[in-house]
Amino acid sequence: MEFANTKWVAAAASIWIQSFSGASYTFGIYSSVLKSSQSYDQSTLDTVSVYKDIGANVGILSGLFYTAVASRTSGSGRFFAGPWLVIFVGLLQWFVGYGFIWMAASGVIERPPVAVMCLFMFFAGHCQPFFNTAIVVTAVRNFSDYGGTAVGIMKGYLGLSGAILVQMYHIFCGGDPRNYILLLAVVPSLLIMTLMPFVRTYDTVIAGDKKHLNGLSAISLIIVTYLMVVILVENIIGMSMPMKICSFTFLLILLASPLLVAVRAQREEKQRFLSLDFPVTERTTLLDSPKLNSSSDVKVVMTNDMNVLEAICTTNFWLLFVAMICGMGSGLATINNIRQMGESLRYSTVQLNSLVSLWSIWNFLGRFGSGYISDTYLHSHGWPRPVFMGITLGLMAIGHIVMASGVLGSLYIGSLLVGLAYGSQWSLMPTITSEIFGVRHMATIFYTISIASPVGSYIFSVKVIGYLYDKVASEDDHSCYGNHCFRTSYMIMAAMALLGSLVALVLFLRTKKFYATLVAKRILKQSLRI
């Protein structure tokens, strides 16, 4: 078995791609220059940003494309099929989208109509579902018994990528957001093109999967801790350019460390194979859930591998849809407006950039933590994942209330709570989708549900935040200063997040017996493997 052809190398390549592909989370870095160069008011800027969110969350095409070209390939597969082809289609959209945005913001082309800017902002966001579909579904297939942990790691690095990209902005862009947009168009494109051939599926289960996933988890926590220290040092005492370069170089070394886990895993798997003590088994997955028949005590029918039309006809689909509107919609609205909110409270430029970076840290911790913790409690205590969805949405409601207060430090504390909760949804939702509806059409069903995210973002960003902000903003420069600029908007979003928590509670009540059966099957398979 060649070293490059292992699921651990696929995991390392996926981590690196995710680490540099979350440009949508750094919208706050260049939103002001986009607003000024295009003479947008706040509502127009929010409208443009919503198209980024629509692109990033409407991934039905990526799901269908993955099913067509990658769902049946394994290992080396066929050359013109596999997850890499899905990534490549996303890469084309990435380059075209950010390339056009850079030309418009830099004056290379005349100021485009708002509709045209929305189109290319859509392309810049629509690449993300193609990356996510290829990487997340591949991770679920490669690590089926620990899907929550695997998804948490992959989605976590996507959230963390915002902080990594901001470090690149500080070093290479000279404080000019226009240069940052150009960097986004070029550097990640080259990196992703180099790594995408290594992302492949290996439908096997290995006895040591959990241990090596824990190794990747430990590396992830080291990286996020290091980034947090760097951000705090920059914010409190400042860093010279040589220090920034050294810190970023060390960050790249840390990001390369998952390859060590791949080497160790391959060595141990080879030893097990030779000794025949722990043979590789065919796919025995937690996600292959049993079919439950309707009865007086089971209110919902859940079958293996539903297609998207079958899933849409279930109540659980619409419960997830509503929860996503409430949670992810208000979270995206926070991302899109966090810089303007900081400006209204007269935060410095350094503080504003730190907010964007710290949001990525909280986003990562939410994604990684919820995947790992929900896996642990599902397997050891039988807690259904919708329980954690309800808890995190309640946490989000508290975060919105804190941000609405406008007191000293409220934006930091509130963004911490909202970022953790928002990141958690992106880890929990795909795993819940795969467990309830099956893994074969997981990407298509999840991204159909994800349509709720840009719908919520549009409602909260444009119809709530943008509308209420422009009502109190100056007519001359469309600016507003003070606690009143965003207070009402965030109280409304807090109420909606609380509604999402209640919806998650309903989903928990409907699926708790299903999850009990799921856990029993998981324990049985583990005992048979041992």
N, C-alpha and C positions, 0 to 999 in steps of 0.2 A: 504494500500500500504506500503510494507516494505521499510524502509529507503534505504537499499542497492539496491533496484530495482527501481531506478529513473535515468533519463537521466543526471541529475546533478552529481550523484555519478559516472556514466560512464564518464562524462567529467573530473571530478577530477582524476580518475584513469588513463585516457588517458594522462592528463597533466603530471602526475608523470612518466609514461612510456616514454613519449617523452623527459622528462627532463634528462634522463640517457641513451638514446639510440643513441645519435648523435656522436658516437666515430669516425666516418669517418672525422668529422671536426677537430679532434685533431691529424690528421696524422703528422702534423708538430712537435709534441712532440717526436714521436719515429722514424721519418723518418731518422734522422742522424744515430741512432744506427742500424737501419735496413740496411742502406747503408754501414756502416763500418763492421758490423758483417758478411754480405754476400758478401763483396768486390764488390759492384755495382758501376758502373759509373752513371752519372746523367741520361743518356738516359734509362739505365736499371731500375733505381729507378722510373723514370717517367712511364715506361712501367708497372711495378708492381702496381704503384698507380692507373693507368688507369683501371686495372682489379677491383680494389675497386670501382671505379666510375661506371664501367659497371654493377657490382653487385647491386650497390645502385640505379641504374636508369632503369635497364631492369626488370620491374616488371610485365610483361605479365602474368606469372604463378600466381603471387599473386592476380592479378585481376580476372583471371579465377577461382582460388580457392575460392576467396571471393564470387563470383557470385554463385558458386556451393554450398557452405556450410553456407553462412551468408546472402545472399541478401533477403531471404524471412522469416528470423527469426526475431522476435520482442519480447521485454521484456525478460522474463525468457527463452523463446524458448525451443528448444530441447537441451539436454546436449551435444550430440556429433555433434553440429552444432553451428554456431555463430562466431562472430569476434574473440573470444578468441582462437579458433582453428587455425585461420590464424596467430595470434600472436605467438602461440606455435611453429608452423613450422618455423617461423622466428627465434625464440629463439634457436632452435636446431642448426641452421646455425651459429648464433652469437657465441655460445659456441665452436663449432668445429673450426670455422675460427680463432678466437682470441687465442684459446688454442694452435693451431698449430703454429701460428705466434710467440707466446711466446716461445714455445719449440725451434724453429729455432733460434730466436734472442738470447736466453739464452744458446745455445749450448747443450741443453738436447738431441737433435738429430743432426746428421750430417747435414752440410749445404745442403739444398735441391736444386734441379735444379730450375732454374728460372721459368720454366713452372709450377712446383708444387707449388711454392710460389704464383704465379699468381692465381692458382686454389683456394687456401685457402684465399687469399686476396679477391677473388670473393665471397666466402662464407661469409666473414666478412662484406662485403658490401651488399650482396643479402638479408640479414635479414631485412634491412631497408625498402624495398618495402612492405614486409609482415606487419611490424609494421604500416607503413604509410597507407597502404590500409585499414587495419582494423580500424584504429583510424580516419583517415580523412573522409572516406566514411560514417562511423558511425556518425561522427559529422555533416556531411551534411544532413543525414537522420534525425537526432535528432533535428537539428536547421535549417530546410529547408528555412525559410524566411530570415535568416541572415547567409547564407552559407559562404559569404566572411569573416565575422567576426569570425565565428567558425573555419574555415580553417586557418585563420590568427593566431588565438591563438594556435591551435594545431601544426601547422608548425613552429610557432614562438618558442615554447618551444624546438622543435627539434634543431633549430639553436642555442638556448641559452644553450643547453646541453653541448656544447663544453666548455664553460666557467665554467660550474658546474663541469665537469669532470676534468678540469685543476686544480680547487681548491682541488679536491680529490687527484690529483697527488702531489701537493705541501705538503699535510698533510701526506699521507700514503705511499708515494713511495720513500722518501728520495732522490729525485732528480735523481733516476735511471729509465730511460724509460722502461727497461725490466720489472721492478716491475709494472709499469703502464699498460703494456700489460696484465700481469697476473690479475691485478685488473679489467681490462675491461672484461676479460673472466669470472670472478666469481661474482663480486658484482652486476652489472646490471642484470645478469641472474637470481639471486635470487629475486631481486626486481620485475622484469617483471613477473616471474612465480607467485608471490604472487598476483599481481594486475590484471592479464589478465582476470580472471573470471568476473570482474565487468564491462568490456567493452561490452555493449549490445546496441541494437537499440530499440528506442521507437518512432514509426512513428506518433507523435502527434505534434500539434502546440499549445503553451500556450501564453496567452496574455502578460505575464510578461517575456517572453524569452529575449527580448532586454535589459531589465533592469538588469537581472542577468548576461547576457553576458557582459554588461558594467562593472559589478562588477568583473568578471574574468579579464577583460581588465585592470582595475585599479590595481588589484593585480599584474598582469604581469608587468606593468610599474614600480611598487614599487620594484619588484624583480630585474628588469634589472638595475634600478638606483642604488640599493644597490650593485649589483655585479660590476658595473662600478666604484663606489667609492672604493670598496675593491681592485680592480685591480690597480687603480691609486695610492692608498696608498702603495701597494706592490711595485709598480714600482718606486715611488718617494722617499719614506723614509724607505721602508722595513717593514716587520712584523715578530715578534718573533713567535715561534711555538705555544705557548699558545694563542696568538692573532689570529693566523690562525684557531685554533680549535674552538675558541669562535665565530669567524665570520662565519665559516662553519655551526656550530650548529644553529646560528640565521638564516642562509640561509635555512636550513631544516625546521625551524619553518615557515618561509615565504612560502615555497613550500607546506606546509600542509594547508595553509589558504584557498585554493579553497574548502575545505570541509565545511568551514563556509558558503560559498555561496550555497552549496548543501543543507545544513540544512535550511537556510533561504528560498530557493526556494521551498523546499518540504512543509514547513509550510504554505507559501502563497498559493501554489497550492491546498493544502488541504482545506484552508479557502474558496478559490474561488469555489471549488467543492461543499462544503457544502452549500454555499450561493446561488449557481447556477447563480451568476452574470456574471462570466466569465468562461463558460464551456470549457473543453478541446475539441478541434475539431479534426476530422480526418485529415489526411495528406492533407494540402493545401499549395503547395510549389511553391516558385518562380522558382524552377528548372523545374517544369512541364510546359515548355514553349509551346506556341501555335504553331501549324503547319502553316508555311507560304508557300503559293503556289507561284511558279515562275510566275513573271509578268514582264512587261517592266521596272518597277521601283524597283523591288526586284531581285538582281542578284544571290542570293544564296538560296538554299532550305535547311531549317533546321527543322528537325522533332524530335519528342519526342523519347528518348531512342533508338538511333541508336546502332547497334552492331559494333564491331570493323571493320568488312569488309565494312560495309556501310560507316563508318566514313572515312576510308582510301580513298574512292573514291571521297571525297570532296576536294575542293581547300582549305577550311579553315584548314583542318587537316595538309596539307603540309605547309601552312603559319606558323602555330604554330610550326611545326617541324623545319623549317629553323630558326625561331626566337630563338628556344631553342638551336640549334647548336651555334648560335652567342653569346647568352647571358649566358646560363648555362655552355656551354663548356668552354668559357674563364674564367668564375667564378671558375669552378673546377680547371682549370689550375693554377689560382692564389692560391687557397687553397693548392694544391699539391707542390707549389714551393715557398710559402711565407717565409719559414724558410731559404731556400737556398738563396733567394734574400736578406734577412736580413743579412745573413752571408757574402754575397758578399759586403755589405755596412758596414761590421764590427760592427754590432749590438751586444750588450752583450747578454748572455744567458737569463738574466731577461727580457731584451727588447724583445727577440725573443718569450719567453713564453707569454709575455704580448700581443704581436701581435696576437698570436693564440687565446687568451682569448677575446681580443677586437673584433676580427673578429666575434666571436660568438655573441657578443653584437650587432654589426651592422647587422648581419644576422637575429637576432631576431627582431630588430626594423623594418627591411625591410619586413619581413614576416607578423608581426603583423600589422604594419602601413598600408601596402598596402591593406590588407584584410579589415581593419576597414574603411579606407578612401574611398576605391573603393565602399564599401557597402553604405557609407553615400552619396557619390556623385551620385551613380546609383539611389538611392531611392529618393533623394531630387532634383537633377538637371538632371537626366537622362543621366549622362555621362557613356558611355560604358566602360567596364573594359579594352579593348585593348588600350584605350587612355593612361591609367596608365602604361601598358606594354611598350608602345613606349617611354614615359617619362623616365621610370627607365632604359631602355636600353641606352638612350642618356646619362643619368647620369653615367652609367657604362663606356661608352666611355671616358668621361671626367676623371673618376678615373684611367683608364689605362694610359692615357696620363700623369697624375700627377705621377704615379708610374714610368713611363719611364723616367721622368726628373731626378730622382736620387738626387734632392736637399735635404737639411736638412729637415727632417720631412715628406718627400714625401711618404714614405712607410705607415706612420700612416694615413695621409690625404687620400692618394689613396685607401688604404684598407677600410677606412670608406665609401667612395663613392661606391666602387665595392661591398663591403659587403652589404650595404643597397640595392643596385640594384639587386644583386644576390638573396638575401633573398626575395625580392619582387616577383621575377619570380616564386618562389616555392609556394607562396600564390595565385598569380593571375592565373597561368596556370591551376591548378586543378579546380578552380571555373569557369573559362572560358570554360573549357572542359565540365563540367557538364551542363552549361547553353546552350551551342551550341548543344551538342550531347545527352543530357539527363543524368539522374543520375543512371539508372539501370546498365549500362555497363561502368560507369564513370572510375572506377579503371583500367579496361583493356585498354580502349582507351587512358587514360592519360599516362599509363606506356608504351604503344606502341609509343606515341609521345616522351616519355622520353628517348627512345633509342637514340634520337638525342644528349642527354647530354653527355654520354660517347663517342659518335662519335666525338663531338666537343672537349671533353677533350683529346682524343687521338691525334687529329690533333694539338691542341695547346700545349699540354704538351710534346708530343714526337717529332712530326715533326717540331714544331716551337721552343719552349723553349729549350727542350733537345738537339735538333740538333744544334741550334745556340750557346748554352752554351758550348757544348763539342768542338765546333770549336775554341773557344778562351780559353778554360780551360787548365790548366797544365796537361801534359801527365803523370806526376808522381803520383799526388794525386787527379786528376780530379776536382780541385778547381779553382775558378776564383774570383778576387776581383776588384771592381770598377763599375762605372755606366754603362760601356759598356756591362757588362755580360748579362743584360736582356733588355736593351733599345729597340733594334729593335723588339724583341718579343712582348713587350707590345704596341708598336705602331701598329703592325699588329693586335693585339687583339682589340685595340681601333677602328680600321677601321671596323672590323667585328661586334663589338657591335653597331656601328652606322648603319651598314647594317641591323642588327636585328631591330633597331628602325624604319627604313623605312618599313620593312616588317610588323611590328605591325601597322603602319599607314594604310597600304593597308587593313589589317584585320579590322581595325576600319571602313574604308569606306564601306566595304562589309557587316558589321553587325550592323551599326547604326540604321537602321529601325527595325531590329529584336529586338534590345535592347529597342527601344521606345515602341514596343508592349509588351515586357516583363515587363517594368515598369508600363504600364497602367494596365496590368493584376494584378500585385502586389498591386497597389493602390486599385483596385476594391475589391480584396479579403480582404484587411485590412478593408475597409469600411463595407463589409458584416459581418466580424467578430465582429466589434464594434457594 
